[in-house]
Amino acid sequence: MKSTFSAFSAFFATACALFLGAPSFAHVVLQDGAAAANASYRATFRVGHGCGDQATTALRVTMPVGFNGAQPMPKAGWTVSTKTGPLPAPYESHGKKYLEGVLEITWTANGPDNALPAAYYDEFVLRGTTPANAGPLWFKVLQSCAQVANDWAEVPEHGTSTKGLKSPAALLEVLDVQAAGAHAH
């Protein structure tokens, strides 16, 4: 048991060092950029600035295919809503097959006093289950302000490098912990 935990710890620490790097608030990013496959994951989206000098008034997150059972965390001063519909890839959980689910989650400020000022940062949280297969998951995020928006939706053609992308989507690297010698229960 101890060696299994050590193998997982070493693998996860290495993955975090590779995928997280130094914190960056140049765009919307995930606090934890790596997660185990087929596991519960708490996605914390960090918004590091407004749209130029305009305050953020809404944030819409689109769920990537394979990220299932999404649930938003309420945020004081903001109204949260979900868009549900047919899933591109149905899934099974606890013996039940799901054909529909949450496709988008939106937080909207309850007036100008609750908007996120451009010079401040904040976090928006949801949870869900990662896919069973390892690989990159890209969360597309639309950050709306009074008169403009930042559409963080660019995904690289290959791999996970966002170098050269002006408005990259938020990356979650899903890891195969079994491949690292861990034994999951």
Backbone as CSV, one residue per row, in Angstrom:
resi,resn,N_x,N_y,N_z,CA_x,CA_y,CA_z,C_x,C_y,C_z
1,MET,0.833,-1.199,0.000,0.000,0.000,0.000,0.867,1.248,0.000
2,LYS,1.925,1.253,0.823,2.769,2.433,0.909,3.466,2.713,-0.417
3,SER,3.963,1.668,-1.095,4.645,1.889,-2.373,3.667,2.359,-3.445
4,THR,2.429,1.887,-3.390,1.412,2.342,-4.335,1.150,3.824,-4.155
5,PHE,1.017,4.249,-2.893,0.783,5.660,-2.622,1.995,6.484,-3.044
6,SER,3.187,5.973,-2.797,4.405,6.697,-3.186,4.491,6.848,-4.698
7,ALA,4.148,5.792,-5.433,4.188,5.866,-6.904,3.195,6.901,-7.402
8,PHE,1.992,6.890,-6.829,0.987,7.879,-7.235,1.452,9.289,-6.886
9,SER,1.966,9.467,-5.678,2.420,10.793,-5.238,3.517,11.327,-6.143
10,ALA,4.486,10.474,-6.464,5.583,10.909,-7.333,5.068,11.260,-8.730
11,PHE,4.181,10.433,-9.259,3.634,10.683,-10.588,2.839,11.984,-10.605
12,PHE,1.979,12.156,-9.601,1.129,13.346,-9.554,1.970,14.610,-9.364
13,ALA,2.973,14.553,-8.519,3.844,15.719,-8.294,4.575,16.094,-9.579
14,THR,5.079,15.090,-10.301,5.760,15.357,-11.565,4.799,15.970,-12.577
15,ALA,3.599,15.392,-12.666,2.601,15.906,-13.619,2.231,17.342,-13.289
16,CYS,2.048,17.619,-12.016,1.694,18.991,-11.624,2.808,19.965,-11.983
17,ALA,4.045,19.574,-11.761,5.174,20.446,-12.098,5.225,20.707,-13.598
18,LEU,4.953,19.678,-14.397,4.988,19.836,-15.847,3.839,20.671,-16.378
19,PHE,2.635,20.421,-15.856,1.453,21.038,-16.437,1.050,22.357,-15.794
20,LEU,1.428,22.564,-14.551,0.999,23.782,-13.884,2.000,24.913,-14.056
21,GLY,3.283,24.614,-13.878,4.301,25.646,-13.998,4.026,26.786,-13.051
22,ALA,4.501,27.945,-13.377,4.269,29.123,-12.552,2.849,29.614,-12.760
23,PRO,2.221,30.114,-11.679,0.863,30.619,-11.840,0.818,31.772,-12.830
24,SER,-0.237,31.809,-13.613,-0.397,32.872,-14.595,-1.831,33.359,-14.564
25,PHE,-1.998,34.666,-14.554,-3.338,35.220,-14.567,-3.545,36.034,-15.829
26,ALA,-2.847,35.684,-16.900,-3.001,36.403,-18.162,-4.330,36.054,-18.819
27,HIS,-4.918,34.944,-18.435,-6.198,34.505,-18.980,-6.896,33.671,-17.925
28,VAL,-8.037,33.110,-18.235,-8.741,32.267,-17.270,-8.032,30.910,-17.217
29,VAL,-7.614,30.507,-16.016,-6.897,29.247,-15.825,-7.549,28.436,-14.715
30,LEU,-7.241,27.151,-14.699,-7.690,26.274,-13.618,-6.654,26.293,-12.498
31,GLN,-7.117,26.341,-11.263,-6.202,26.313,-10.126,-5.382,25.034,-10.137
32,ASP,-6.033,23.902,-10.351,-5.357,22.605,-10.423,-5.458,22.122,-11.859
33,GLY,-4.350,22.117,-12.570,-4.335,21.804,-13.984,-4.215,20.338,-14.325
34,ALA,-4.212,19.467,-13.306,-4.124,18.030,-13.559,-5.047,17.308,-12.589
35,ALA,-5.629,16.193,-13.057,-6.529,15.396,-12.226,-6.491,13.951,-12.693
36,ALA,-6.808,13.047,-11.793,-6.857,11.627,-12.127,-8.039,11.339,-13.043
37,ALA,-7.871,10.344,-13.900,-8.950,9.902,-14.783,-10.053,9.246,-13.964
38,ASN,-11.294,9.405,-14.443,-12.472,8.771,-13.844,-12.590,9.072,-12.346
39,ALA,-12.397,10.346,-12.008,-12.441,10.757,-10.601,-13.212,12.060,-10.463
40,SER,-13.674,12.316,-9.264,-14.326,13.586,-8.967,-13.271,14.688,-9.034
41,TYR,-13.642,15.831,-9.596,-12.703,16.942,-9.755,-13.400,18.251,-9.440
42,ARG,-12.756,19.064,-8.627,-13.244,20.404,-8.273,-12.504,21.395,-9.160
43,ALA,-13.203,21.943,-10.131,-12.615,22.883,-11.086,-12.769,24.300,-10.553
44,THR,-11.640,24.933,-10.250,-11.632,26.312,-9.782,-11.046,27.170,-10.883
45,PHE,-11.894,27.981,-11.512,-11.474,28.855,-12.605,-11.044,30.192,-12.026
46,ARG,-9.798,30.571,-12.275,-9.261,31.841,-11.794,-9.357,32.888,-12.896
47,VAL,-10.039,33.966,-12.572,-10.181,35.088,-13.501,-9.256,36.185,-12.988
48,GLY,-8.216,36.493,-13.766,-7.159,37.386,-13.300,-7.306,38.839,-13.675
49,HIS,-8.256,39.161,-14.512,-8.452,40.558,-14.925,-9.779,40.694,-15.649
50,GLY,-10.189,41.925,-15.876,-11.415,42.178,-16.611,-11.154,42.221,-18.102
51,CYS,-12.035,42.850,-18.833,-11.887,43.036,-20.279,-11.316,44.445,-20.462
52,GLY,-10.015,44.543,-20.579,-9.374,45.854,-20.582,-9.577,46.469,-19.207
53,ASP,-10.219,47.639,-19.153,-10.482,48.267,-17.861,-11.919,48.049,-17.383
54,GLN,-12.667,47.168,-18.070,-14.064,46.900,-17.697,-14.164,45.721,-16.730
55,ALA,-15.092,45.831,-15.797,-15.331,44.773,-14.816,-16.004,43.561,-15.468
56,THR,-15.706,42.386,-14.942,-16.342,41.147,-15.397,-17.755,41.082,-14.827
57,THR,-18.730,40.888,-15.706,-20.136,40.833,-15.288,-20.736,39.435,-15.425
58,ALA,-20.070,38.544,-16.185,-20.563,37.175,-16.344,-19.420,36.264,-16.779
59,LEU,-19.539,35.004,-16.417,-18.570,33.991,-16.821,-19.346,32.743,-17.210
60,ARG,-19.141,32.291,-18.465,-19.817,31.083,-18.950,-18.764,30.036,-19.272
61,VAL,-18.913,28.844,-18.669,-17.980,27.736,-18.882,-18.704,26.638,-19.644
62,THR,-18.116,26.210,-20.768,-18.663,25.109,-21.558,-17.953,23.820,-21.164
63,MET,-18.732,22.790,-20.829,-18.160,21.517,-20.403,-17.582,20.768,-21.604
64,PRO,-16.346,20.289,-21.487,-15.792,19.485,-22.575,-16.428,18.093,-22.604
65,VAL,-16.427,17.473,-23.765,-16.967,16.120,-23.906,-16.203,15.190,-22.965
66,GLY,-16.946,14.420,-22.176,-16.340,13.473,-21.250,-16.295,13.961,-19.816
67,PHE,-16.478,15.256,-19.607,-16.549,15.788,-18.234,-18.010,15.739,-17.832
68,ASN,-18.346,14.848,-16.915,-19.750,14.537,-16.638,-20.207,14.939,-15.240
69,GLY,-21.515,15.111,-15.103,-22.128,15.385,-13.807,-21.760,16.747,-13.247
70,ALA,-21.554,17.730,-14.093,-21.123,19.061,-13.644,-22.166,19.715,-12.748
71,GLN,-21.674,20.310,-11.660,-22.515,21.044,-10.720,-21.792,22.335,-10.345
72,PRO,-22.457,23.484,-10.462,-21.824,24.748,-10.082,-21.885,24.988,-8.580
73,MET,-20.924,25.760,-8.080,-20.972,26.235,-6.704,-21.573,27.642,-6.730
74,PRO,-22.590,27.889,-5.897,-23.149,29.249,-5.846,-22.076,30.256,-5.425
75,LYS,-22.257,31.498,-5.827,-21.308,32.556,-5.513,-22.105,33.753,-5.031
76,ALA,-21.781,34.253,-3.841,-22.508,35.390,-3.274,-22.453,36.578,-4.234
77,GLY,-23.609,37.194,-4.478,-23.697,38.359,-5.354,-23.823,38.016,-6.830
78,TRP,-23.850,36.732,-7.145,-23.939,36.273,-8.531,-25.075,35.267,-8.654
79,THR,-25.750,35.271,-9.807,-26.774,34.277,-10.113,-26.121,33.199,-10.969
80,VAL,-26.341,31.955,-10.599,-25.767,30.850,-11.369,-26.891,30.158,-12.134
81,SER,-26.606,29.783,-13.380,-27.580,29.060,-14.198,-26.857,27.976,-14.982
82,THR,-27.618,26.987,-15.407,-27.047,25.904,-16.203,-27.853,25.726,-17.477
83,LYS,-27.163,25.307,-18.518,-27.816,24.924,-19.772,-27.636,23.419,-19.880
84,THR,-28.743,22.701,-19.961,-28.685,21.252,-20.087,-29.182,20.835,-21.462
85,GLY,-28.819,19.630,-21.861,-29.261,19.108,-23.146,-28.658,17.743,-23.406
86,PRO,-28.894,17.209,-24.601,-28.334,15.908,-24.963,-26.803,15.948,-24.927
87,LEU,-26.213,14.921,-24.325,-24.749,14.833,-24.246,-24.183,14.254,-25.539
88,PRO,-23.058,14.784,-26.016,-22.431,14.219,-27.210,-21.939,12.789,-26.983
89,ALA,-21.637,12.466,-25.717,-21.198,11.113,-25.365,-21.896,10.710,-24.070
90,PRO,-23.029,9.978,-24.161,-23.724,9.535,-22.947,-22.796,8.721,-22.053
91,TYR,-23.120,8.685,-20.758,-22.283,7.943,-19.815,-23.154,7.217,-18.810
92,GLU,-22.524,6.308,-18.065,-23.222,5.549,-17.041,-22.563,5.828,-15.698
93,SER,-23.392,6.005,-14.666,-22.898,6.240,-13.317,-23.850,5.593,-12.324
94,HIS,-23.313,4.787,-11.442,-24.095,4.111,-10.409,-25.272,3.345,-11.009
95,GLY,-25.014,2.680,-12.127,-26.023,1.842,-12.758,-27.074,2.577,-13.572
96,LYS,-26.931,3.885,-13.710,-27.901,4.663,-14.484,-27.214,5.276,-15.697
97,LYS,-27.885,5.201,-16.861,-27.336,5.778,-18.085,-27.858,7.205,-18.236
98,TYR,-26.936,8.135,-18.494,-27.287,9.542,-18.672,-27.136,9.935,-20.134
99,LEU,-28.234,10.375,-20.735,-28.233,10.822,-22.117,-28.191,12.347,-22.204
100,GLU,-28.593,13.010,-21.112,-28.581,14.471,-21.036,-27.786,14.889,-19.817
101,GLY,-27.314,16.138,-19.853,-26.551,16.643,-18.723,-26.264,18.119,-18.887
102,VAL,-25.446,18.644,-17.987,-25.072,20.054,-18.006,-24.058,20.285,-19.117
103,LEU,-24.374,21.225,-20.010,-23.495,21.583,-21.120,-22.728,22.881,-20.831
104,GLU,-23.368,23.791,-20.107,-22.754,25.080,-19.778,-23.195,25.517,-18.381
105,ILE,-22.305,26.241,-17.720,-22.618,26.868,-16.438,-22.262,28.342,-16.581
106,THR,-23.187,29.217,-16.144,-22.966,30.660,-16.233,-23.194,31.316,-14.877
107,TRP,-22.247,32.164,-14.476,-22.395,33.014,-13.305,-22.592,34.434,-13.825
108,THR,-23.612,35.142,-13.340,-23.899,36.518,-13.763,-23.983,37.407,-12.520
109,ALA,-23.226,38.494,-12.527,-23.227,39.421,-11.396,-24.612,40.022,-11.203
110,ASN,-25.034,40.129,-9.962,-26.336,40.717,-9.624,-26.207,42.238,-9.538
111,GLY,-25.821,42.859,-10.640,-25.685,44.313,-10.690,-24.230,44.762,-10.642
112,PRO,-23.981,46.035,-10.941,-22.621,46.571,-11.030,-21.826,46.459,-9.731
113,ASP,-22.504,46.534,-8.598,-21.795,46.442,-7.321,-21.215,45.048,-7.074
114,ASN,-21.741,44.036,-7.749,-21.251,42.665,-7.586,-20.286,42.238,-8.684
115,ALA,-20.121,43.054,-9.721,-19.206,42.716,-10.818,-17.773,42.658,-10.285
116,LEU,-16.929,41.888,-10.965,-15.524,41.738,-10.581,-14.705,42.853,-11.223
117,PRO,-14.186,43.822,-10.422,-13.408,44.930,-10.989,-12.213,44.412,-11.794
118,ALA,-11.837,45.125,-12.835,-10.756,44.712,-13.727,-9.431,44.524,-13.005
119,ALA,-9.187,45.274,-11.944,-7.912,45.206,-11.226,-7.868,44.091,-10.173
120,TYR,-8.933,43.316,-10.034,-8.993,42.251,-9.030,-9.108,40.893,-9.718
121,TYR,-8.865,39.835,-8.937,-9.086,38.489,-9.453,-10.077,37.786,-8.536
122,ASP,-10.707,36.746,-9.057,-11.643,35.951,-8.268,-11.677,34.541,-8.843
123,GLU,-12.410,33.668,-8.168,-12.505,32.274,-8.576,-13.970,31.848,-8.695
124,PHE,-14.223,30.997,-9.669,-15.550,30.450,-9.924,-15.392,28.929,-9.917
125,VAL,-16.259,28.227,-9.181,-16.034,26.807,-8.906,-17.197,25.937,-9.384
126,LEU,-16.834,24.786,-9.931,-17.800,23.741,-10.265,-17.138,22.401,-9.994
127,ARG,-17.925,21.354,-9.988,-17.351,20.018,-9.836,-18.001,19.074,-10.825
128,GLY,-17.295,17.980,-11.074,-17.792,16.971,-11.990,-16.855,15.780,-11.961
129,THR,-17.035,14.884,-12.916,-16.208,13.678,-12.995,-15.415,13.699,-14.286
130,THR,-14.126,13.421,-14.168,-13.244,13.383,-15.334,-13.509,12.114,-16.145
131,PRO,-13.137,12.133,-17.430,-13.332,10.929,-18.251,-12.409,9.789,-17.814
132,ALA,-12.742,8.579,-18.244,-11.941,7.406,-17.893,-10.604,7.392,-18.623
133,ASN,-10.527,8.042,-19.772,-9.287,8.048,-20.556,-8.463,9.293,-20.280
134,ALA,-7.155,9.098,-20.195,-6.232,10.208,-19.964,-6.127,11.081,-21.213
135,GLY,-5.750,12.334,-20.994,-5.552,13.261,-22.102,-6.017,14.650,-21.726
136,PRO,-5.835,15.609,-22.622,-6.228,16.985,-22.313,-7.731,17.205,-22.435
137,LEU,-8.263,17.997,-21.516,-9.653,18.467,-21.576,-9.577,19.981,-21.626
138,TRP,-10.289,20.577,-22.545,-10.270,22.027,-22.720,-11.624,22.604,-22.353
139,PHE,-11.654,23.451,-21.324,-12.862,24.157,-20.915,-12.864,25.514,-21.611
140,LYS,-13.849,25.764,-22.454,-13.980,27.061,-23.118,-14.752,27.996,-22.190
141,VAL,-14.214,29.207,-22.020,-14.771,30.155,-21.062,-15.031,31.488,-21.756
142,LEU,-16.253,31.983,-21.629,-16.597,33.312,-22.148,-16.710,34.260,-20.957
143,GLN,-15.819,35.240,-20.936,-15.798,36.258,-19.877,-16.452,37.512,-20.439
144,SER,-17.615,37.882,-19.896,-18.349,39.046,-20.400,-18.148,40.239,-19.479
145,CYS,-18.031,41.390,-20.103,-17.933,42.655,-19.387,-19.039,43.560,-19.931
146,ALA,-19.097,44.807,-19.492,-20.199,45.693,-19.868,-20.387,45.806,-21.375
147,GLN,-19.309,46.078,-22.117,-19.447,46.323,-23.556,-18.634,45.380,-24.435
148,VAL,-17.777,44.584,-23.852,-16.936,43.654,-24.619,-16.860,42.314,-23.891
149,ALA,-16.175,41.350,-24.498,-16.005,40.034,-23.889,-14.655,39.459,-24.285
150,ASN,-14.146,38.573,-23.443,-12.958,37.778,-23.758,-13.433,36.348,-23.946
151,ASP,-13.223,35.795,-25.127,-13.643,34.430,-25.417,-12.423,33.523,-25.332
152,TRP,-12.225,32.924,-24.159,-11.089,32.034,-23.923,-11.457,30.657,-24.479
153,ALA,-11.293,30.476,-25.782,-11.795,29.262,-26.432,-10.806,28.623,-27.405
154,GLU,-9.619,29.182,-27.548,-8.663,28.613,-28.501,-8.040,27.329,-27.936
155,VAL,-7.952,26.321,-28.795,-7.367,25.025,-28.448,-6.283,24.727,-29.471
156,PRO,-5.083,24.293,-29.026,-4.032,23.993,-29.998,-4.413,22.807,-30.882
157,GLU,-3.882,22.803,-32.109,-4.169,21.698,-33.034,-3.690,20.358,-32.489
158,HIS,-2.499,20.375,-31.877,-1.898,19.150,-31.338,-1.303,19.454,-29.972
159,GLY,-1.333,18.464,-29.088,-0.687,18.616,-27.793,-1.429,19.528,-26.845
160,THR,-0.650,20.091,-25.904,-1.257,20.916,-24.862,-0.615,22.293,-24.732
161,SER,0.329,22.616,-25.575,0.983,23.916,-25.478,0.050,25.022,-25.975
162,THR,-0.079,26.058,-25.152,-0.903,27.203,-25.544,-0.029,28.340,-26.080
163,LYS,1.243,28.060,-26.281,2.163,29.070,-26.804,1.653,29.565,-28.167
164,GLY,1.594,30.871,-28.293,1.151,31.468,-29.548,-0.353,31.690,-29.636
165,LEU,-1.109,31.139,-28.691,-2.559,31.342,-28.705,-2.882,32.649,-27.975
166,LYS,-3.718,33.458,-28.558,-4.080,34.739,-27.962,-5.120,34.570,-26.847
167,SER,-6.063,33.650,-27.038,-7.155,33.455,-26.077,-7.361,31.965,-25.796
168,PRO,-6.399,31.323,-25.104,-6.496,29.876,-24.895,-7.601,29.471,-23.928
169,ALA,-8.206,28.329,-24.210,-9.175,27.721,-23.296,-8.405,27.252,-22.059
170,ALA,-9.132,26.966,-20.985,-8.519,26.477,-19.746,-8.257,24.972,-19.883
171,LEU,-7.016,24.572,-19.627,-6.597,23.178,-19.810,-6.641,22.393,-18.509
172,LEU,-7.243,21.201,-18.571,-7.150,20.207,-17.509,-6.499,18.979,-18.122
173,GLU,-5.367,18.578,-17.582,-4.686,17.377,-18.064,-5.176,16.204,-17.222
174,VAL,-5.909,15.270,-17.846,-6.429,14.091,-17.165,-5.348,13.015,-17.213
175,LEU,-4.981,12.513,-16.036,-3.860,11.583,-15.907,-4.327,10.163,-15.645
176,ASP,-3.635,9.210,-16.240,-3.903,7.789,-16.014,-3.049,7.352,-14.831
177,VAL,-3.619,7.398,-13.625,-2.844,7.041,-12.439,-2.520,5.553,-12.401
178,GLN,-3.295,4.722,-13.086,-2.993,3.290,-13.159,-1.660,3.063,-13.849
179,ALA,-1.382,3.887,-14.867,-0.122,3.745,-15.611,1.078,4.077,-14.741
180,ALA,0.866,4.813,-13.664,1.955,5.192,-12.773,2.162,4.162,-11.672
181,GLY,1.409,3.080,-11.711,1.586,2.027,-10.715,0.658,2.161,-9.524
182,ALA,-0.254,3.096,-9.559,-1.183,3.270,-8.444,-2.318,2.267,-8.558
183,HIS,-2.888,1.961,-7.439,-4.032,1.065,-7.395,-5.198,1.836,-6.821
184,ALA,-6.199,2.117,-7.649,-7.352,2.924,-7.215,-8.442,2.028,-6.654
185,HIS,-9.173,2.539,-5.690,-10.308,1.824,-5.104,-11.566,2.588,-5.357
